[in-house]
Structure formats: C-alpha cells, structure tokens
Amino acid sequence: MTEATGSSAAPHIDALSEYSVRVTRDAGGWQVRIVDARGAVAWTRYCAGEAEARTFASTVQQHVYWLSPAKFKQYYRLSDPKMKG
C-alpha cells in the first residue's frame, strides 16, 4: 500500500490475464477495483472498511487465476470491447 494514495496492486499478475485487482482508499472510502490491461477501471465495489476490501480483493484475485477469461468477464459482468458494435 502506498501512503499517498492508499492503493495497492496484487503482488503477482498472471501474464495471461487481462485484469488485475487493486484496493484503493480515497475520500469516499475503501474500494476494490478490477483494472484492465490498459489501466482503465473496469469494475468497482465500495467496501465498509479496509478488512472487507482486502478480503474481497483476495477473492477476486483468486477468480483472476482460477476462472477462464470468458468466465471471469461473465461473472463480474465486464463488457468486452471486442463485442461492442
């Protein structure tokens, strides 16, 4: 976690995954974010506190590793830019 922004990235990002998980804290509170390969936030969940945010981020990170990219996108309802017309 960095002191200035209160954010941290997962320690290891699977090279095959398009997404990473970040925990952030700002004026609005704690958030878990799924970030795409370009660095854009694809999904956000607000949490009641640091413990909830870190616990939930751990679960999402496991899903990054365990689920296929298609299943991960479906589970978190992430839009696929290739499918947009």
N, C-alpha and C positions, 0 to 999 in steps of 0.2 A: 504494500500500500504506500502510495506517495503521500507525503504530508500536505503538499499544496492543494491537490485536488481530491484526496481521499479515494483515489481509484486504484484498482489493481487488475492485472490481467492474469489469466490462468498461467501457471508456470510452464506448461508444455502445450503447444497447439499441434494437433495432428496435421501433418503436411497434406493429407488427403481431404481434410475438412475445409469447407468454405467459411466456417463460422468459428468464432471464439466467444468466450464468456467473460464479462467484466462486471465487477462490483464497483459502484460509484456512490459517493455521498456528496450532495450539494445542499443548497438552501432548502430544497424540497424534501430532503431525507435520503434514505438508502434506496438504491435501485440495483437490479440485476439486468444487464443488457446483453443481448446477443448481437454481436458485431460481425458484419460480413467481411470478406477478404479485402474490400476497398476501404474498410474502416468506417463504413456507414452503420448506424444503429438500425438493426432490422426488427428489434423487438425489445420491449422494456416491461419490467414488472417492478412496481414500487413495494417496498417492504417496511415493516414496522420498526425494524432496528437492524443493527449490524449482524447479530447472531442469525436472524431469519434470512438476511440477504446472503450471507456466506453459506449457510446450509442449503438454501435453494440453488445458489450458483454451483455448488458441488454436484447437485442432482443434474442440473442442465449440462455441466461439463461431462458427466458420465454418459448422458444421452448423446453428446457430440461423438464420443468414442464408440458407443455401442450400437447406435442406430445407423442405418444406411442414410446417405444424404437425403434421399427422397422421403424416407420415413421421418427423419428429423424435421424437414420442412413441413410435412403434413402435420406432425404432432404439435408444432409451435405455430402453425398456420402462417408460415413465412411465404411471401409472394416470390415467385420465380420470375426474374426479369426476362428470361427466355420465352416465357409463356404469355407475356403481355403483347397485345396486338397494336 
